[in-house]
Amino acid sequence: MRSLDFRGTAGLVCLLFLMIGTASVSAEVRQKMYMPLAVPSEDGRSVIEVRDFVRDTVISQIDAMPGVTLARTTPDGRHVWLFSPESKSIEIVATAADEITAKIDLDAPVSDAIFNPDGSYCYIANGSYSGTSEKRITIIDVKQMAPVSSVGVGSNPVALTIQKDGSRLYCANLDDNSISVIDPRTATLVGTLFAGIEPCWLALSPDGRFLFTVNRGIELGVRGGNCVSVINTRSGRVVNVVETGQSPSSLGLSGDGSRLAVVHGYETTGGALWFYGVDYVDSSDYAKVDLIQKEAAGEGSACTSVDPSGKFLIVPDQSSGSVYVADLYNPSSPRAFSGFGGSPAYGVEFASVDIDREIAICDSIAKADAGSPEARSAHFAKAYLLSFAGDMNAVVSTYVDIASKYSGSSLEIRALLKLGDLCYNGNLLANAADYYGRGLTAYGLLLGSKPDEAKEAPRVVLNAAERLSDLSFRLQGDYFSSLYKTYAGIPAKLQELPELFLTFGVALKRQGDAKLAKKCFDETESRLIELMDPQLSQEIRFKLDIVRESDRAIVKAVKLKNPIALDGRFDDWGKSVPIAVMERGYVSVNQNRWSDTTDIAGRFHVGLDQYNLYIGVTVLDDALYAAGDDKADHVALYVDSRPGSGSFLTRSKGIDENVMTFIVCPPTEPGKGFTVRGNQKFDPLVGGVTTLSGYSFELKIPLAYLKASLTEKDKDLGFGLELFDIDSALESDPPKVMGWLMPAKSVYGPRSSEMFGILEL
């Protein structure tokens, strides 16, 4: 394997970063924005996007527990708490390094949360906008990291706000149209206020005199519904009712309280954002609120945030996936964030990070006890802070120091892989390959000698191996022959080893070493018995089938003499033998909820004539269900006609607009027909039948649309199929997905073309 002198390589990287004009770290407080995404990661976990708010750039992504919908920052700004109603848990993120450091288990749903001013307690509203709720607020002792008590409130508590001095906590109760008033110091209910119909959002004026309550209401024009109530907190009386559009969902109040913005979830009468001016009359207990203007910003906004300066309103739109920013004092034409991933976002939270202070804390911890786990984490937190500040030379220097100081340890491995990432992202590909190669070699040596000390996260190691595989092909470098020799004798039982050997084998096969590639694939297969995760084991077996081009991963389109009648009956398919998708191992999502083939299973045919490709599918399902396009039984078909898609070695890993996606939905009402939606640029023809045991359909795709993007060498395509089964809208009854092979690991997560089979035309 090629190698470079360690110090020389680091020096070269530093020099190159200097040449591109990297900024140096400065003493300042930077605003981070934490945005839970509604679409989860591939394995079903939540993705939290972290942004530099002022510079409008993505800093990182946090892989959190499934179902995170809420984030709240501690008063000192050093931690962000992530709340998941699905997992009934809290994960705590250290804002200096954006790493999850702790977890708290809960026993009730979560709709909102807030800290008292000194950060000693966190109050959680145990309500829900869908599903079950409880009439209480749970109190978490922050120091103990555990629930310590609760307070009874009204029915379905969904929103909280607290006075700046911590003297009063207010809770909006959605189902009984009330506001509970709590004394946080004694954890007792001291009063109940009535504001309007279905109060769902709260905000206090800066001096705490007025409580603004969003009442989403049930009918436009009814007093108390579709409005904002202004409550005088001293008297407890509603002193003003502000008209809004339909379905107000949240509001934002400027830092000085003079500007108010109301966000509408499904406003269609003049704009989703309504901006108001607020005038507080000092000599009275009245607040005057006047409408200034209306602006459009999506149609699916349910929540909003105001940045720490009190000037900007942040509005995530679940409908379009955009996130809008509006100046509360000059609200014309809200802008959308640049470079946003496109996944719909939930509410946004901010954290103010004092970079110099946090770096000083890291240095102090590292010096106190260099060998402690805290000191080791502090080194990497410092590098992360320097990266956030933009001083890439200092970042490189820090990682080089870590690798040198902790040579032969897991810290050296982590530092080398971080250096590889820096070079890769900076397009210094040769340097990236060398750092990845050194890091993976060091990891293998540590696994062989001290497996208990090899604590690098499996996904980090696997990502490095995948990038090195790509780089070795692009740079024509042989890194994997020596890596195979390093790893072949390792007896350690780790879940990443089968995947690593598979990655090694793919790289070696791409560079033409079929003999050594076969050894890697055989090693992969032999180590699968060590995996405790049956679904991961099945996924790796499928990948082996695809890369080996075994019969299990190939579907051959049968040649048809006559056009197919699109009736779902299959009596005109001749000698076509259907491929069965009828085993538990094919269930990629909620496998434990699959009962048998009557629950969800299928068979499919693929055929072609001179002009068209035909796909026929039979689905066994004990009950068809539909509650809109997004929650309905369907079959998803993926046809990848991009160049090289017919081979695991050459296909693109992601799925983009050039992969044709066909979502075929069976009729659930008498007299209705099958429907097809997706990203195709033509209207495919479909026909079929439904029965007591499921449904069958046949789809026709013109070959001209498939072959337009192929080269003359491409005779095969990538092909994927998923059966989507939903039995009810209950949260306790989640959908099941059965795939050929396993295109997805979560219901709404991204698909991977790596898991497509091969379609031979």
SULFEN-V180850 format. One record per residue. N is the residue number from 1. RES is the residue in one small letter. NEAR is the number of other ideal C-beta (glycine too) atoms within 10 Angstrom. Layout:
BEGIN
N/RES/NEAR
N/RES/NEAR
END
This chain:
BEGIN
1/m/16
2/r/12
3/s/12
4/l/16
5/d/10
6/f/17
7/r/10
8/g/9
9/t/20
10/a/21
11/g/14
12/l/16
13/v/25
14/c/18
15/l/11
16/l/18
17/f/20
18/l/12
19/m/8
20/i/8
21/g/6
22/t/17
23/a/10
24/s/11
25/v/18
26/s/11
27/a/10
28/e/11
29/v/12
30/r/19
31/q/17
32/k/22
33/m/23
34/y/25
35/m/25
36/p/26
37/l/22
38/a/16
39/v/17
40/p/24
41/s/17
42/e/13
43/d/13
44/g/18
45/r/19
46/s/24
47/v/21
48/i/25
49/e/21
50/v/19
51/r/22
52/d/16
53/f/21
54/v/13
55/r/11
56/d/14
57/t/12
58/v/17
59/i/17
60/s/15
61/q/15
62/i/21
63/d/14
64/a/23
65/m/19
66/p/15
67/g/20
68/v/28
69/t/18
70/l/21
71/a/26
72/r/21
73/t/21
74/t/16
75/p/13
76/d/13
77/g/20
78/r/19
79/h/20
80/v/24
81/w/22
82/l/26
83/f/26
84/s/21
85/p/24
86/e/18
87/s/20
88/k/15
89/s/19
90/i/25
91/e/22
92/i/17
93/v/24
94/a/17
95/t/23
96/a/25
97/a/20
98/d/21
99/e/15
100/i/17
101/t/11
102/a/12
103/k/13
104/i/17
105/d/10
106/l/18
107/d/9
108/a/19
109/p/23
110/v/24
111/s/23
112/d/25
113/a/19
114/i/20
115/f/21
116/n/20
117/p/13
118/d/10
119/g/16
120/s/14
121/y/20
122/c/22
123/y/23
124/i/27
125/a/29
126/n/24
127/g/32
128/s/19
129/y/15
130/s/10
131/g/13
132/t/13
133/s/22
134/e/19
135/k/18
136/r/19
137/i/28
138/t/20
139/i/19
140/i/22
141/d/13
142/v/19
143/k/9
144/q/9
145/m/13
146/a/10
147/p/18
148/v/11
149/s/12
150/s/17
151/v/21
152/g/13
153/v/27
154/g/21
155/s/14
156/n/23
157/p/31
158/v/22
159/a/24
160/l/23
161/t/20
162/i/21
163/q/17
164/k/10
165/d/9
166/g/16
167/s/13
168/r/19
169/l/26
170/y/24
171/c/29
172/a/32
173/n/24
174/l/24
175/d/14
176/d/16
177/n/19
178/s/19
179/i/26
180/s/24
181/v/18
182/i/23
183/d/15
184/p/21
185/r/12
186/t/9
187/a/16
188/t/10
189/l/17
190/v/11
191/g/12
192/t/15
193/l/20
194/f/16
195/a/24
196/g/25
197/i/18
198/e/22
199/p/29
200/c/28
201/w/25
202/l/24
203/a/20
204/l/20
205/s/19
206/p/15
207/d/11
208/g/16
209/r/15
210/f/24
211/l/25
212/f/25
213/t/26
214/v/28
215/n/27
216/r/23
217/g/23
218/i/11
219/e/10
220/l/14
221/g/9
222/v/13
223/r/14
224/g/19
225/g/19
226/n/24
227/c/26
228/v/25
229/s/23
230/v/23
231/i/25
232/n/18
233/t/19
234/r/10
235/s/9
236/g/14
237/r/12
238/v/18
239/v/15
240/n/17
241/v/17
242/v/23
243/e/15
244/t/25
245/g/22
246/q/16
247/s/19
248/p/26
249/s/22
250/s/23
251/l/25
252/g/25
253/l/22
254/s/20
255/g/14
256/d/14
257/g/20
258/s/17
259/r/23
260/l/27
261/a/24
262/v/27
263/v/30
264/h/28
265/g/22
266/y/15
267/e/24
268/t/11
269/t/9
270/g/12
271/g/17
272/a/27
273/l/25
274/w/25
275/f/23
276/y/21
277/g/13
278/v/21
279/d/11
280/y/17
281/v/9
282/d/4
283/s/5
284/s/10
285/d/14
286/y/13
287/a/21
288/k/15
289/v/17
290/d/10
291/l/14
292/i/13
293/q/12
294/k/17
295/e/18
296/a/13
297/a/28
298/g/25
299/e/15
300/g/16
301/s/26
302/a/23
303/c/24
304/t/23
305/s/20
306/v/21
307/d/19
308/p/16
309/s/13
310/g/17
311/k/16
312/f/18
313/l/26
314/i/24
315/v/28
316/p/29
317/d/21
318/q/18
319/s/14
320/s/16
321/g/19
322/s/21
323/v/24
324/y/24
325/v/16
326/a/24
327/d/16
328/l/23
329/y/15
330/n/10
331/p/20
332/s/9
333/s/11
334/p/22
335/r/13
336/a/15
337/f/21
338/s/8
339/g/9
340/f/18
341/g/16
342/g/11
343/s/18
344/p/20
345/a/26
346/y/19
347/g/20
348/v/22
349/e/20
350/f/20
351/a/25
352/s/15
353/v/20
354/d/18
355/i/20
356/d/14
357/r/14
358/e/22
359/i/21
360/a/12
361/i/17
362/c/25
363/d/13
364/s/11
365/i/19
366/a/19
367/k/10
368/a/11
369/d/11
370/a/13
371/g/7
372/s/12
373/p/8
374/e/12
375/a/16
376/r/20
377/s/19
378/a/24
379/h/23
380/f/19
381/a/23
382/k/25
383/a/25
384/y/22
385/l/27
386/l/23
387/s/20
388/f/23
389/a/21
390/g/18
391/d/20
392/m/21
393/n/18
394/a/21
395/v/26
396/v/27
397/s/17
398/t/22
399/y/28
400/v/20
401/d/15
402/i/23
403/a/25
404/s/13
405/k/14
406/y/18
407/s/12
408/g/13
409/s/19
410/s/17
411/l/20
412/e/21
413/i/29
414/r/25
415/a/27
416/l/26
417/l/27
418/k/24
419/l/28
420/g/27
421/d/19
422/l/21
423/c/25
424/y/21
425/n/9
426/g/17
427/n/9
428/l/19
429/l/16
430/a/16
431/n/21
432/a/24
433/a/25
434/d/26
435/y/30
436/y/28
437/g/25
438/r/23
439/g/27
440/l/27
441/t/19
442/a/24
443/y/28
444/g/25
445/l/16
446/l/22
447/l/25
448/g/16
449/s/11
450/k/12
451/p/14
452/d/8
453/e/14
454/a/22
455/k/12
456/e/20
457/a/12
458/p/13
459/r/12
460/v/17
461/v/26
462/l/16
463/n/16
464/a/27
465/a/27
466/e/17
467/r/19
468/l/28
469/s/21
470/d/16
471/l/23
472/s/23
473/f/15
474/r/11
475/l/15
476/q/8
477/g/18
478/d/15
479/y/26
480/f/28
481/s/14
482/s/15
483/l/26
484/y/21
485/k/11
486/t/17
487/y/23
488/a/14
489/g/9
490/i/20
491/p/8
492/a/16
493/k/12
494/l/17
495/q/16
496/e/20
497/l/23
498/p/24
499/e/23
500/l/28
501/f/25
502/l/23
503/t/25
504/f/28
505/g/27
506/v/22
507/a/28
508/l/26
509/k/20
510/r/18
511/q/19
512/g/9
513/d/18
514/a/10
515/k/9
516/l/19
517/a/23
518/k/14
519/k/16
520/c/25
521/f/21
522/d/13
523/e/19
524/t/23
525/e/16
526/s/11
527/r/22
528/l/16
529/i/9
530/e/13
531/l/18
532/m/8
533/d/10
534/p/11
535/q/18
536/l/16
537/s/18
538/q/21
539/e/20
540/i/21
541/r/19
542/f/23
543/k/23
544/l/21
545/d/18
546/i/23
547/v/20
548/r/17
549/e/17
550/s/13
551/d/9
552/r/16
553/a/21
554/i/17
555/v/21
556/k/16
557/a/20
558/v/15
559/k/13
560/l/19
561/k/7
562/n/8
563/p/13
564/i/24
565/a/12
566/l/18
567/d/14
568/g/20
569/r/15
570/f/18
571/d/7
572/d/17
573/w/18
574/g/12
575/k/6
576/s/19
577/v/10
578/p/16
579/i/18
580/a/14
581/v/23
582/m/14
583/e/12
584/r/16
585/g/16
586/y/24
587/v/24
588/s/24
589/v/24
590/n/17
591/q/16
592/n/8
593/r/15
594/w/19
595/s/10
596/d/11
597/t/17
598/t/12
599/d/17
600/i/28
601/a/23
602/g/25
603/r/17
604/f/20
605/h/21
606/v/25
607/g/20
608/l/19
609/d/16
610/q/8
611/y/10
612/n/20
613/l/24
614/y/23
615/i/27
616/g/23
617/v/24
618/t/22
619/v/28
620/l/21
621/d/22
622/d/15
623/a/14
624/l/18
625/y/16
626/a/16
627/a/11
628/g/7
629/d/11
630/d/7
631/k/13
632/a/18
633/d/22
634/h/22
635/v/25
636/a/19
637/l/23
638/y/23
639/v/23
640/d/26
641/s/23
642/r/19
643/p/14
644/g/17
645/s/25
646/g/25
647/s/15
648/f/25
649/l/14
650/t/13
651/r/21
652/s/16
653/k/10
654/g/11
655/i/21
656/d/10
657/e/8
658/n/13
659/v/21
660/m/20
661/t/17
662/f/21
663/i/17
664/v/23
665/c/22
666/p/24
667/p/16
668/t/15
669/e/6
670/p/6
671/g/5
672/k/12
673/g/11
674/f/22
675/t/14
676/v/18
677/r/12
678/g/14
679/n/13
680/q/14
681/k/7
682/f/10
683/d/7
684/p/20
685/l/15
686/v/19
687/g/17
688/g/22
689/v/15
690/t/19
691/t/12
692/l/6
693/s/12
694/g/22
695/y/24
696/s/22
697/f/24
698/e/25
699/l/23
700/k/17
701/i/21
702/p/14
703/l/15
704/a/10
705/y/17
706/l/20
707/k/15
708/a/9
709/s/13
710/l/18
711/t/9
712/e/6
713/k/8
714/d/19
715/k/10
716/d/21
717/l/27
718/g/26
719/f/28
720/g/25
721/l/26
722/e/23
723/l/25
724/f/22
725/d/26
726/i/22
727/d/18
728/s/13
729/a/12
730/l/9
731/e/14
732/s/7
733/d/13
734/p/15
735/p/19
736/k/22
737/v/25
738/m/28
739/g/24
740/w/24
741/l/24
742/m/26
743/p/22
744/a/21
745/k/23
746/s/19
747/v/17
748/y/14
749/g/18
750/p/15
751/r/22
752/s/17
753/s/21
754/e/20
755/m/24
756/f/29
757/g/25
758/i/22
759/l/24
760/e/15
761/l/18
END
